[in-house]
Amino acid sequence: MTRIYMPVYAGDLLRNLDLVGSLSALAMVVVALSYLLFLTGAARSAARGGARVDASSRSAKDADVRALQIVVLMPCLNEESVIGPSVSRLLTDPSPELSVLVIDDGSDDATSEIVRALDDPRVALLRRDPPDARQGKGEALNQAVTVVRERYRELDPEQVIVGVVDADGHLDPSAWQILRDAFATRDIGAVQLGVRISNRSASLLARMQDIEFVTFTAIYQQGRRRLGSVGMGGNAQFVRLSALDALGTKPWTRSLTEDFDLGIRLNGTRWVNEYRGEAAVHQEGVTSLRRLVRQRTRWFQGNLQARALLGFVARELRGRARADTLWQVLSPYLLLAGSLLPASFLLMLVLFGMNLAWGVPQSWAWAPSAYLLAFGPSYLYALVYWRRVRQEGTGPLRCIAWCHVFVVYGLLSGIYGWRALARELVGRSGWAKTAREAARAPGALVGQAAAEAGA
């Protein structure tokens, strides 16, 4: 008798748990899809309307563009493998109004020596040593902006643009003109460019990161142009010095995602954040799952830390910008709750399998709806991504296949999300950069060969 009734009892329990999980899953999926579709509509509207333009400020466009001084901050730590070529690529634009300030945050390799050897007067080096070094990217940027303020103290801070580009980043050649055109509108305080993964063809994991950045920027950032809630990324953000000044002497926070904080706080000033996806910064993607989880754990923990800005958002932002920013700040907690949905689905599969084993007739009517709920958004992602990569010879069917994998890739948030929450609860918030996977730079190899020859 025990063998007869125990499975029935277990089946009832699983059915009840499955019902609760299914209803919760349905509610969360509906909310997430509604938000996605809302931003998709806003993105289409923003694309039709174009960038926000103040006609009175456009009258002085030519003079403004010529007067703009762009200084790129490049924070780095042990970047000898990429720093030389990265700086050289930035300076292919011959404009004397463009300069690069490399922030060596306590490297113990040849990073500083490579920068000092670059033969271009537009390159400068800010060397940070212990105990000030390695206190986070925000602290390094805050010290660098103090140097920028001193260097350009005779200029109108509205005419000084401060950019942040990672040590492995390189910009599309059109980026500089797009930035100058964007900042010709006087109320634009910050511009975020698109992001692409340079080694996207090297592995499926790198491809997933490229899809992630492309779909995020094409849908979310474009839609937020309409809502007034465009965010800043850690790579290829450009901000007027006067907008940074509006945030105080130290505009960047000590958060693990100082870029996310900066974008929110800028949206609370009189300045407008703009997104220009016509040009992108190309950066290296992670091809190791273990290193990806470590990187995303840091990012997720930084987003958890943004809860400190909830009061600021409620006080300083208005209307749709406030509502969307509250969603952004609270979304990590929604993702944590959503990470339980796969467990509910697995529970349903277990119940289904048990019933099949016991010879109970089963209906497959749930399968199409489950597929559409799980993978329906992948077709939208595939369309957006294909429009970006079709010039590379990639077909739509391949994009659809990739974006089905991308949905599964998104489940990784359940791993690094809970890991980040655990670190936050125990007070572990140390900042650690992700090591590069690129080969050592030719300049570094030449220097090493010369040293070995001299020995």
C-alpha positions as a Markdown table, in Angstrom:
| # | Residue | x | y | z |
|---|---|---|---|---|
| 1 | Met | 0.0 | 0.0 | 0.0 |
| 2 | Thr | 2.8 | 2.4 | 0.8 |
| 3 | Arg | 4.1 | 2.0 | -2.7 |
| 4 | Ile | 0.7 | 3.0 | -4.1 |
| 5 | Tyr | -0.2 | 6.0 | -2.0 |
| 6 | Met | 3.2 | 7.7 | -1.5 |
| 7 | Pro | 3.6 | 8.6 | -5.2 |
| 8 | Val | 0.0 | 10.0 | -5.2 |
| 9 | Tyr | 0.8 | 12.2 | -2.1 |
| 10 | Ala | 4.1 | 13.3 | -3.6 |
| 11 | Gly | 2.2 | 14.1 | -6.9 |
| 12 | Asp | -0.4 | 16.2 | -5.1 |
| 13 | Leu | 2.4 | 18.2 | -3.3 |
| 14 | Leu | 4.3 | 18.7 | -6.5 |
| 15 | Arg | 1.1 | 19.8 | -8.3 |
| 16 | Asn | 0.3 | 22.4 | -5.6 |
| 17 | Leu | 3.9 | 23.7 | -5.7 |
| 18 | Asp | 3.8 | 23.7 | -9.5 |
| 19 | Leu | 0.6 | 25.8 | -9.5 |
| 20 | Val | 2.0 | 28.4 | -7.3 |
| 21 | Gly | 5.3 | 28.5 | -9.3 |
| 22 | Ser | 3.4 | 28.6 | -12.6 |
| 23 | Leu | 1.2 | 31.5 | -11.6 |
| 24 | Ser | 4.1 | 33.5 | -10.2 |
| 25 | Ala | 6.1 | 32.7 | -13.3 |
| 26 | Leu | 3.3 | 33.9 | -15.6 |
| 27 | Ala | 2.9 | 37.1 | -13.7 |
| 28 | Met | 6.6 | 37.9 | -13.8 |
| 29 | Val | 6.9 | 37.0 | -17.5 |
| 30 | Val | 3.9 | 39.2 | -18.4 |
| 31 | Val | 5.5 | 42.2 | -16.5 |
| 32 | Ala | 8.9 | 41.7 | -18.1 |
| 33 | Leu | 7.5 | 41.3 | -21.6 |
| 34 | Ser | 5.2 | 44.3 | -21.1 |
| 35 | Tyr | 8.2 | 46.4 | -20.1 |
| 36 | Leu | 10.2 | 45.1 | -23.1 |
| 37 | Leu | 7.4 | 45.9 | -25.5 |
| 38 | Phe | 6.9 | 49.3 | -24.0 |
| 39 | Leu | 10.6 | 50.2 | -24.4 |
| 40 | Thr | 10.6 | 48.7 | -27.9 |
| 41 | Gly | 7.8 | 51.1 | -28.8 |
| 42 | Ala | 9.6 | 54.0 | -27.2 |
| 43 | Ala | 12.8 | 53.1 | -29.1 |
| 44 | Arg | 10.9 | 53.2 | -32.4 |
| 45 | Ser | 9.5 | 56.5 | -31.5 |
| 46 | Ala | 12.9 | 57.9 | -30.5 |
| 47 | Ala | 14.4 | 56.6 | -33.7 |
| 48 | Arg | 11.7 | 58.4 | -35.8 |
| 49 | Gly | 12.0 | 61.6 | -33.7 |
| 50 | Gly | 15.8 | 61.7 | -33.8 |
| 51 | Ala | 18.1 | 63.3 | -31.2 |
| 52 | Arg | 16.7 | 66.0 | -29.0 |
| 53 | Val | 17.7 | 69.4 | -30.5 |
| 54 | Asp | 17.5 | 72.8 | -29.0 |
| 55 | Ala | 17.1 | 75.2 | -32.0 |
| 56 | Ser | 18.5 | 78.2 | -30.1 |
| 57 | Ser | 21.6 | 76.3 | -29.2 |
| 58 | Arg | 22.1 | 75.0 | -32.8 |
| 59 | Ser | 22.7 | 78.5 | -34.1 |
| 60 | Ala | 26.2 | 78.5 | -32.6 |
| 61 | Lys | 26.9 | 74.9 | -33.6 |
| 62 | Asp | 30.0 | 75.4 | -35.7 |
| 63 | Ala | 31.8 | 77.5 | -33.1 |
| 64 | Asp | 30.8 | 75.1 | -30.4 |
| 65 | Val | 32.1 | 72.1 | -32.3 |
| 66 | Arg | 35.4 | 73.7 | -33.1 |
| 67 | Ala | 35.9 | 74.8 | -29.5 |
| 68 | Leu | 35.3 | 71.4 | -27.9 |
| 69 | Gln | 38.2 | 69.9 | -26.0 |
| 70 | Ile | 37.9 | 66.2 | -25.6 |
| 71 | Val | 40.1 | 64.4 | -23.1 |
| 72 | Val | 39.8 | 60.6 | -22.8 |
| 73 | Leu | 40.4 | 59.1 | -19.4 |
| 74 | Met | 41.8 | 55.5 | -19.7 |
| 75 | Pro | 41.9 | 53.8 | -16.3 |
| 76 | Cys | 44.1 | 50.7 | -16.3 |
| 77 | Leu | 45.7 | 48.2 | -14.1 |
| 78 | Asn | 48.4 | 45.8 | -15.5 |
| 79 | Glu | 47.4 | 46.5 | -19.1 |
| 80 | Glu | 50.8 | 46.1 | -20.9 |
| 81 | Ser | 49.2 | 43.7 | -23.3 |
| 82 | Val | 46.8 | 46.3 | -24.8 |
| 83 | Ile | 47.6 | 49.8 | -23.6 |
| 84 | Gly | 50.0 | 50.8 | -26.4 |
| 85 | Pro | 47.8 | 49.9 | -29.4 |
| 86 | Ser | 44.7 | 51.2 | -27.6 |
| 87 | Val | 46.1 | 54.7 | -27.0 |
| 88 | Ser | 47.5 | 54.8 | -30.6 |
| 89 | Arg | 44.1 | 53.9 | -32.0 |
| 90 | Leu | 42.4 | 56.7 | -30.1 |
| 91 | Leu | 45.0 | 59.2 | -31.5 |
| 92 | Thr | 44.5 | 58.3 | -35.1 |
| 93 | Asp | 42.1 | 61.3 | -35.1 |
| 94 | Pro | 44.6 | 64.1 | -35.7 |
| 95 | Ser | 42.6 | 66.8 | -33.9 |
| 96 | Pro | 44.8 | 68.8 | -31.5 |
| 97 | Glu | 41.6 | 69.2 | -29.4 |
| 98 | Leu | 41.7 | 65.5 | -28.6 |
| 99 | Ser | 44.0 | 64.2 | -25.8 |
| 100 | Val | 44.3 | 61.0 | -23.7 |
| 101 | Leu | 45.1 | 60.8 | -20.0 |
| 102 | Val | 46.1 | 57.3 | -19.0 |
| 103 | Ile | 45.4 | 56.5 | -15.3 |
| 104 | Asp | 47.8 | 53.8 | -14.1 |
| 105 | Asp | 46.1 | 52.6 | -10.9 |
| 106 | Gly | 49.2 | 50.9 | -9.4 |
| 107 | Ser | 50.3 | 48.5 | -12.1 |
| 108 | Asp | 53.2 | 46.2 | -11.4 |
| 109 | Asp | 53.9 | 45.5 | -15.0 |
| 110 | Ala | 55.2 | 47.7 | -17.9 |
| 111 | Thr | 52.0 | 49.7 | -18.4 |
| 112 | Ser | 53.5 | 53.1 | -17.3 |
| 113 | Glu | 56.7 | 52.5 | -19.3 |
| 114 | Ile | 54.8 | 51.8 | -22.5 |
| 115 | Val | 52.7 | 54.9 | -22.1 |
| 116 | Arg | 55.7 | 57.1 | -21.4 |
| 117 | Ala | 57.3 | 55.8 | -24.6 |
| 118 | Leu | 54.4 | 56.9 | -26.8 |
| 119 | Asp | 55.6 | 59.7 | -29.0 |
| 120 | Asp | 52.6 | 62.0 | -29.0 |
| 121 | Pro | 52.3 | 65.2 | -27.0 |
| 122 | Arg | 48.5 | 64.6 | -26.6 |
| 123 | Val | 49.2 | 61.6 | -24.3 |
| 124 | Ala | 49.7 | 62.1 | -20.5 |
| 125 | Leu | 50.1 | 59.6 | -17.7 |
| 126 | Leu | 48.7 | 59.8 | -14.2 |
| 127 | Arg | 50.4 | 57.3 | -12.0 |
| 128 | Arg | 48.6 | 56.2 | -8.8 |
| 129 | Asp | 50.6 | 54.4 | -6.2 |
| 130 | Pro | 49.7 | 52.7 | -2.9 |
| 131 | Pro | 48.0 | 53.4 | -0.6 |
| 132 | Asp | 45.8 | 55.5 | -3.0 |
| 133 | Ala | 45.9 | 53.0 | -5.8 |
| 134 | Arg | 43.5 | 50.1 | -6.4 |
| 135 | Gln | 40.6 | 51.7 | -4.5 |
| 136 | Gly | 38.2 | 51.2 | -7.3 |
| 137 | Lys | 37.6 | 52.7 | -10.7 |
| 138 | Gly | 35.5 | 55.6 | -9.3 |
| 139 | Glu | 38.4 | 56.8 | -7.1 |
| 140 | Ala | 40.8 | 56.7 | -10.0 |
| 141 | Leu | 38.5 | 58.7 | -12.2 |
| 142 | Asn | 37.9 | 61.3 | -9.5 |
| 143 | Gln | 41.6 | 62.0 | -9.2 |
| 144 | Ala | 41.9 | 62.2 | -13.0 |
| 145 | Val | 39.1 | 64.7 | -13.3 |
| 146 | Thr | 40.8 | 66.9 | -10.8 |
| 147 | Val | 43.8 | 67.0 | -13.1 |
| 148 | Val | 41.5 | 67.8 | -16.0 |
| 149 | Arg | 39.9 | 70.7 | -14.1 |
| 150 | Glu | 43.4 | 72.2 | -13.4 |
| 151 | Arg | 44.5 | 71.7 | -17.0 |
| 152 | Tyr | 41.5 | 73.4 | -18.5 |
| 153 | Arg | 40.8 | 76.0 | -15.8 |
| 154 | Glu | 41.0 | 78.8 | -18.3 |
| 155 | Leu | 38.2 | 77.3 | -20.5 |
| 156 | Asp | 34.5 | 77.2 | -20.2 |
| 157 | Pro | 33.8 | 73.8 | -18.6 |
| 158 | Glu | 30.9 | 73.4 | -21.0 |
| 159 | Gln | 33.4 | 73.2 | -23.8 |
| 160 | Val | 35.5 | 70.4 | -22.2 |
| 161 | Ile | 34.3 | 66.8 | -22.8 |
| 162 | Val | 35.6 | 64.1 | -20.5 |
| 163 | Gly | 35.4 | 60.6 | -21.9 |
| 164 | Val | 36.1 | 57.2 | -20.3 |
| 165 | Val | 37.4 | 54.4 | -22.5 |
| 166 | Asp | 38.6 | 51.0 | -21.2 |
| 167 | Ala | 42.2 | 50.1 | -21.8 |
| 168 | Asp | 41.2 | 47.5 | -24.5 |
| 169 | Gly | 38.7 | 49.7 | -26.1 |
| 170 | His | 38.8 | 51.2 | -29.6 |
| 171 | Leu | 36.2 | 53.4 | -31.1 |
| 172 | Asp | 34.7 | 53.4 | -34.6 |
| 173 | Pro | 36.3 | 56.2 | -36.7 |
| 174 | Ser | 33.0 | 58.0 | -37.0 |
| 175 | Ala | 32.7 | 58.3 | -33.2 |
| 176 | Trp | 34.5 | 61.7 | -32.8 |
| 177 | Gln | 32.3 | 63.5 | -35.3 |
| 178 | Ile | 29.2 | 61.9 | -33.8 |
| 179 | Leu | 30.2 | 63.1 | -30.4 |
| 180 | Arg | 31.0 | 66.6 | -31.6 |
| 181 | Asp | 27.6 | 66.8 | -33.3 |
| 182 | Ala | 25.8 | 65.5 | -30.2 |
| 183 | Phe | 27.5 | 68.0 | -27.9 |
| 184 | Ala | 26.7 | 70.8 | -30.2 |
| 185 | Thr | 23.3 | 70.8 | -28.5 |
| 186 | Arg | 23.8 | 72.8 | -25.4 |
| 187 | Asp | 21.5 | 70.9 | -23.0 |
| 188 | Ile | 23.2 | 67.5 | -23.8 |
| 189 | Gly | 25.4 | 66.8 | -20.7 |
| 190 | Ala | 26.5 | 63.2 | -21.5 |
| 191 | Val | 26.6 | 60.9 | -24.4 |
| 192 | Gln | 26.9 | 57.1 | -24.3 |
| 193 | Leu | 28.1 | 55.3 | -27.4 |
| 194 | Gly | 27.2 | 51.7 | -28.4 |
| 195 | Val | 29.2 | 48.7 | -27.3 |
| 196 | Arg | 30.4 | 45.8 | -29.4 |
| 197 | Ile | 32.4 | 42.7 | -28.5 |
| 198 | Ser | 35.5 | 42.7 | -30.6 |
| 199 | Asn | 36.2 | 38.9 | -30.3 |
| 200 | Arg | 32.5 | 37.9 | -30.9 |
| 201 | Ser | 33.6 | 35.3 | -33.5 |
| 202 | Ala | 36.0 | 33.6 | -31.1 |
| 203 | Ser | 33.5 | 31.7 | -29.0 |
| 204 | Leu | 29.8 | 31.3 | -28.4 |
| 205 | Leu | 30.1 | 32.9 | -25.0 |
| 206 | Ala | 31.6 | 36.1 | -26.5 |
| 207 | Arg | 28.8 | 36.1 | -29.1 |
| 208 | Met | 26.3 | 36.0 | -26.3 |
| 209 | Gln | 27.9 | 39.1 | -24.8 |
| 210 | Asp | 27.8 | 40.9 | -28.1 |
| 211 | Ile | 24.0 | 40.1 | -28.5 |
| 212 | Glu | 23.5 | 41.3 | -24.9 |
| 213 | Phe | 25.1 | 44.7 | -25.6 |
| 214 | Val | 23.5 | 45.2 | -29.0 |
| 215 | Thr | 20.0 | 44.3 | -27.9 |
| 216 | Phe | 20.3 | 46.3 | -24.7 |
| 217 | Thr | 21.5 | 49.4 | -26.4 |
| 218 | Ala | 19.2 | 49.1 | -29.4 |
| 219 | Ile | 16.1 | 48.5 | -27.3 |
| 220 | Tyr | 16.6 | 49.8 | -23.8 |
| 221 | Gln | 18.9 | 52.7 | -24.3 |
| 222 | Gln | 17.1 | 53.9 | -27.4 |
| 223 | Gly | 13.8 | 53.7 | -25.6 |
| 224 | Arg | 15.2 | 55.6 | -22.6 |
| 225 | Arg | 16.0 | 58.5 | -24.9 |
| 226 | Arg | 12.3 | 59.0 | -25.1 |
| 227 | Leu | 11.8 | 58.6 | -21.4 |
| 228 | Gly | 14.7 | 60.8 | -20.3 |
| 229 | Ser | 16.4 | 58.0 | -18.4 |
| 230 | Val | 19.4 | 57.1 | -20.6 |
| 231 | Gly | 22.1 | 55.4 | -18.5 |
| 232 | Met | 25.9 | 55.5 | -18.7 |
| 233 | Gly | 28.2 | 52.5 | -19.3 |
| 234 | Gly | 31.7 | 52.0 | -18.0 |
| 235 | Asn | 33.1 | 52.2 | -21.5 |
| 236 | Ala | 32.6 | 55.0 | -24.1 |
| 237 | Gln | 30.8 | 57.5 | -21.8 |
| 238 | Phe | 31.5 | 61.1 | -22.5 |
| 239 | Val | 30.4 | 63.9 | -20.2 |
| 240 | Arg | 30.7 | 67.7 | -20.2 |
| 241 | Leu | 33.0 | 68.9 | -17.4 |
| 242 | Ser | 30.3 | 71.3 | -16.3 |
| 243 | Ala | 27.9 | 68.3 | -15.9 |
| 244 | Leu | 30.5 | 66.5 | -13.8 |
| 245 | Asp | 31.0 | 69.7 | -11.8 |
| 246 | Ala | 27.2 | 69.7 | -11.0 |
| 247 | Leu | 27.8 | 66.4 | -9.1 |
| 248 | Gly | 30.5 | 67.8 | -6.9 |
| 249 | Thr | 34.2 | 67.5 | -6.7 |
| 250 | Lys | 34.0 | 63.7 | -6.8 |
| 251 | Pro | 31.4 | 62.9 | -9.5 |
| 252 | Trp | 32.0 | 59.1 | -9.5 |
| 253 | Thr | 31.0 | 57.0 | -6.5 |
| 254 | Arg | 32.9 | 54.1 | -4.8 |
| 255 | Ser | 30.2 | 51.7 | -6.1 |
| 256 | Leu | 31.3 | 48.7 | -8.0 |
| 257 | Thr | 29.2 | 50.1 | -10.9 |
| 258 | Glu | 30.2 | 53.7 | -10.7 |
| 259 | Asp | 29.0 | 54.2 | -14.3 |
| 260 | Phe | 25.4 | 53.2 | -13.4 |
| 261 | Asp | 25.4 | 55.6 | -10.4 |
| 262 | Leu | 26.8 | 58.4 | -12.6 |
| 263 | Gly | 24.0 | 58.0 | -15.2 |
| 264 | Ile | 21.3 | 58.1 | -12.6 |
| 265 | Arg | 22.7 | 61.2 | -10.8 |
| 266 | Leu | 23.3 | 63.0 | -14.1 |
| 267 | Asn | 19.6 | 62.5 | -15.0 |
| 268 | Gly | 18.8 | 64.3 | -11.8 |
| 269 | Thr | 20.5 | 67.5 | -13.0 |
| 270 | Arg | 19.5 | 70.0 | -15.6 |
| 271 | Trp | 21.6 | 68.1 | -18.2 |
| 272 | Val | 20.2 | 65.5 | -20.6 |
| 273 | Asn | 21.8 | 62.1 | -21.2 |
| 274 | Glu | 22.0 | 61.1 | -24.8 |
| 275 | Tyr | 22.6 | 57.7 | -26.5 |
| 276 | Arg | 24.2 | 57.5 | -29.9 |
| 277 | Gly | 24.4 | 54.0 | -31.2 |
| 278 | Glu | 25.6 | 54.9 | -34.7 |
| 279 | Ala | 29.1 | 54.5 | -33.4 |
| 280 | Ala | 30.4 | 51.9 | -30.9 |
| 281 | Val | 33.4 | 51.1 | -28.7 |
| 282 | His | 34.8 | 47.6 | -29.3 |
| 283 | Gln | 36.0 | 45.8 | -26.3 |
| 284 | Glu | 37.2 | 42.3 | -25.5 |
| 285 | Gly | 34.6 | 39.7 | -24.3 |
| 286 | Val | 35.2 | 37.0 | -21.8 |
| 287 | Thr | 35.5 | 33.5 | -23.2 |
| 288 | Ser | 35.7 | 31.7 | -19.8 |
| 289 | Leu | 32.5 | 30.9 | -18.0 |
| 290 | Arg | 34.2 | 31.1 | -14.6 |
| 291 | Arg | 35.6 | 34.6 | -15.4 |
| 292 | Leu | 32.3 | 35.7 | -16.8 |
| 293 | Val | 30.5 | 34.8 | -13.5 |
| 294 | Arg | 33.2 | 36.6 | -11.6 |
| 295 | Gln | 32.8 | 39.7 | -13.7 |
| 296 | Arg | 29.0 | 39.7 | -13.7 |
| 297 | Thr | 29.0 | 39.1 | -9.9 |
| 298 | Arg | 30.8 | 42.4 | -9.5 |
| 299 | Trp | 28.4 | 44.2 | -11.8 |
| 300 | Phe | 25.4 | 42.7 | -10.2 |
| 301 | Gln | 26.6 | 43.6 | -6.7 |
| 302 | Gly | 27.2 | 47.2 | -7.9 |
| 303 | Asn | 23.6 | 47.3 | -9.1 |
| 304 | Leu | 22.5 | 46.0 | -5.7 |
| 305 | Gln | 24.4 | 48.9 | -4.1 |
| 306 | Ala | 22.4 | 51.4 | -6.2 |
| 307 | Arg | 19.6 | 51.0 | -3.7 |
| 308 | Ala | 21.3 | 53.9 | -1.9 |
| 309 | Leu | 20.1 | 56.1 | -4.8 |
| 310 | Leu | 16.4 | 55.3 | -4.3 |
| 311 | Gly | 15.8 | 58.5 | -2.2 |
| 312 | Phe | 17.6 | 60.6 | -4.8 |
| 313 | Val | 15.5 | 59.1 | -7.6 |
| 314 | Ala | 12.3 | 59.8 | -5.8 |
| 315 | Arg | 13.3 | 63.4 | -5.0 |
| 316 | Glu | 15.2 | 64.6 | -8.1 |
| 317 | Leu | 13.6 | 62.7 | -11.1 |
| 318 | Arg | 10.2 | 63.3 | -12.5 |
| 319 | Gly | 7.5 | 61.4 | -14.5 |
| 320 | Arg | 8.5 | 58.6 | -16.8 |
| 321 | Ala | 12.2 | 59.1 | -16.1 |
| 322 | Arg | 11.6 | 58.5 | -12.4 |
| 323 | Ala | 9.4 | 55.4 | -13.0 |
| 324 | Asp | 11.9 | 53.9 | -15.4 |
| 325 | Thr | 14.9 | 54.6 | -13.1 |
| 326 | Leu | 13.1 | 53.0 | -10.2 |
| 327 | Trp | 12.6 | 50.0 | -12.3 |
| 328 | Gln | 16.4 | 50.0 | -13.2 |
| 329 | Val | 17.4 | 50.2 | -9.5 |
| 330 | Leu | 14.9 | 47.5 | -8.4 |
| 331 | Ser | 15.5 | 45.2 | -11.4 |
| 332 | Pro | 18.3 | 43.2 | -9.7 |
| 333 | Tyr | 15.9 | 42.1 | -7.0 |
| 334 | Leu | 13.3 | 41.1 | -9.6 |
| 335 | Leu | 16.0 | 39.1 | -11.4 |
| 336 | Leu | 16.7 | 37.3 | -8.2 |
| 337 | Ala | 13.1 | 36.4 | -7.8 |
| 338 | Gly | 12.9 | 35.5 | -11.5 |
| 339 | Ser | 15.8 | 33.1 | -11.1 |
| 340 | Leu | 13.5 | 30.8 | -9.2 |
| 341 | Leu | 11.3 | 30.3 | -12.3 |
| 342 | Pro | 13.6 | 27.7 | -13.9 |
| 343 | Ala | 13.2 | 25.6 | -10.7 |
| 344 | Ser | 9.4 | 25.8 | -11.1 |
| 345 | Phe | 9.7 | 24.7 | -14.7 |
| 346 | Leu | 11.9 | 21.8 | -13.7 |
| 347 | Leu | 9.4 | 20.9 | -11.1 |
| 348 | Met | 6.7 | 20.7 | -13.8 |
| 349 | Leu | 8.9 | 18.5 | -15.9 |
| 350 | Val | 9.4 | 16.1 | -12.9 |
| 351 | Leu | 5.7 | 15.9 | -12.4 |
| 352 | Phe | 5.1 | 15.3 | -16.0 |
| 353 | Gly | 7.7 | 12.5 | -16.1 |
| 354 | Met | 6.3 | 10.9 | -12.9 |
| 355 | Asn | 2.8 | 10.8 | -14.5 |
| 356 | Leu | 4.1 | 9.3 | -17.6 |
| 357 | Ala | 5.9 | 6.7 | -15.6 |
| 358 | Trp | 2.7 | 5.9 | -13.7 |
| 359 | Gly | 0.8 | 5.5 | -17.0 |
| 360 | Val | -1.3 | 8.7 | -16.4 |
| 361 | Pro | -2.4 | 10.2 | -19.7 |
| 362 | Gln | -0.7 | 13.6 | -20.3 |
| 363 | Ser | -1.6 | 16.5 | -22.5 |
| 364 | Trp | 1.1 | 18.4 | -24.4 |
| 365 | Ala | -1.1 | 21.5 | -24.7 |
| 366 | Trp | 1.2 | 23.4 | -22.3 |
| 367 | Ala | 4.3 | 23.0 | -24.5 |
| 368 | Pro | 3.5 | 25.7 | -27.1 |
| 369 | Ser | 2.6 | 28.3 | -24.5 |
| 370 | Ala | 5.7 | 27.4 | -22.4 |
| 371 | Tyr | 7.9 | 27.8 | -25.5 |
| 372 | Leu | 6.4 | 31.1 | -26.5 |
| 373 | Leu | 6.8 | 32.5 | -22.9 |
| 374 | Ala | 10.4 | 31.4 | -22.7 |
| 375 | Phe | 11.6 | 31.9 | -26.2 |
| 376 | Gly | 9.2 | 34.4 | -27.7 |
| 377 | Pro | 11.4 | 37.4 | -27.0 |
| 378 | Ser | 14.3 | 35.6 | -28.8 |
| 379 | Tyr | 12.7 | 36.5 | -32.1 |
| 380 | Leu | 12.7 | 40.2 | -31.3 |
| 381 | Tyr | 16.3 | 40.0 | -30.2 |
| 382 | Ala | 17.2 | 38.1 | -33.4 |
| 383 | Leu | 15.6 | 40.8 | -35.5 |
| 384 | Val | 17.4 | 43.6 | -33.7 |
| 385 | Tyr | 20.7 | 41.7 | -33.8 |
| 386 | Trp | 20.4 | 40.7 | -37.4 |
| 387 | Arg | 19.9 | 44.3 | -38.5 |
| 388 | Arg | 23.3 | 45.0 | -36.9 |
| 389 | Val | 25.3 | 42.1 | -38.1 |
| 390 | Arg | 23.8 | 41.3 | -41.6 |
| 391 | Gln | 26.6 | 43.4 | -43.2 |
| 392 | Glu | 29.0 | 40.8 | -41.7 |
| 393 | Gly | 27.3 | 38.1 | -43.8 |
| 394 | Thr | 25.3 | 36.7 | -40.9 |
| 395 | Gly | 21.8 | 35.4 | -41.9 |
| 396 | Pro | 18.6 | 35.7 | -39.9 |
| 397 | Leu | 18.3 | 32.0 | -39.2 |
| 398 | Arg | 21.7 | 32.0 | -37.5 |
| 399 | Cys | 20.6 | 35.0 | -35.4 |
| 400 | Ile | 17.4 | 33.2 | -34.4 |
| 401 | Ala | 19.5 | 30.2 | -33.3 |
| 402 | Trp | 21.9 | 32.4 | -31.4 |
| 403 | Cys | 19.1 | 34.2 | -29.6 |
| 404 | His | 17.5 | 31.0 | -28.5 |
| 405 | Val | 20.9 | 30.2 | -26.8 |
| 406 | Phe | 20.9 | 33.8 | -25.5 |
| 407 | Val | 17.7 | 33.1 | -23.6 |
| 408 | Val | 19.4 | 30.2 | -21.8 |
| 409 | Tyr | 22.5 | 32.4 | -21.3 |
| 410 | Gly | 20.3 | 34.8 | -19.4 |
| 411 | Leu | 19.6 | 32.1 | -16.8 |
| 412 | Leu | 23.2 | 32.7 | -15.6 |
| 413 | Ser | 21.9 | 35.7 | -13.8 |
| 414 | Gly | 20.6 | 33.3 | -11.2 |
| 415 | Ile | 24.1 | 32.2 | -10.5 |
| 416 | Tyr | 25.9 | 35.5 | -10.2 |
| 417 | Gly | 22.9 | 37.3 | -8.8 |
| 418 | Trp | 22.7 | 35.1 | -5.7 |
| 419 | Arg | 26.5 | 35.1 | -5.4 |
| 420 | Ala | 26.5 | 38.9 | -5.5 |
| 421 | Leu | 23.8 | 39.1 | -2.9 |
| 422 | Ala | 25.7 | 36.8 | -0.6 |
| 423 | Arg | 28.8 | 39.0 | -1.0 |
| 424 | Glu | 26.8 | 42.1 | -0.3 |
| 425 | Leu | 25.2 | 40.5 | 2.9 |
| 426 | Val | 28.6 | 39.6 | 4.3 |
| 427 | Gly | 30.2 | 42.9 | 3.4 |
| 428 | Arg | 32.6 | 41.7 | 0.7 |
| 429 | Ser | 32.8 | 44.5 | -1.9 |
| 430 | Gly | 36.4 | 44.4 | -3.0 |
| 431 | Trp | 37.0 | 45.6 | -6.6 |
| 432 | Ala | 38.9 | 43.3 | -8.9 |
| 433 | Lys | 39.3 | 43.8 | -12.6 |
| 434 | Thr | 38.8 | 41.1 | -15.2 |
| 435 | Ala | 42.1 | 39.9 | -16.6 |
| 436 | Arg | 42.6 | 40.4 | -20.4 |
| 437 | Glu | 42.6 | 37.4 | -22.7 |
| 438 | Ala | 44.3 | 39.3 | -25.6 |
| 439 | Ala | 47.9 | 38.4 | -26.6 |
| 440 | Arg | 50.6 | 40.7 | -25.4 |
| 441 | Ala | 51.0 | 43.8 | -27.3 |
| 442 | Pro | 53.8 | 43.9 | -30.0 |
| 443 | Gly | 55.4 | 46.9 | -28.2 |
| 444 | Ala | 55.7 | 45.0 | -25.0 |
| 445 | Leu | 57.1 | 42.0 | -26.8 |
| 446 | Val | 59.7 | 44.2 | -28.5 |
| 447 | Gly | 60.6 | 45.8 | -25.2 |
| 448 | Gln | 61.0 | 42.4 | -23.6 |
| 449 | Ala | 63.1 | 41.1 | -26.5 |
| 450 | Ala | 65.4 | 44.1 | -26.3 |
| 451 | Ala | 65.9 | 43.7 | -22.6 |
| 452 | Glu | 66.7 | 40.0 | -23.0 |
| 453 | Ala | 69.2 | 40.9 | -25.8 |
| 454 | Gly | 70.8 | 43.5 | -23.6 |
| 455 | Ala | 71.2 | 40.9 | -20.8 |
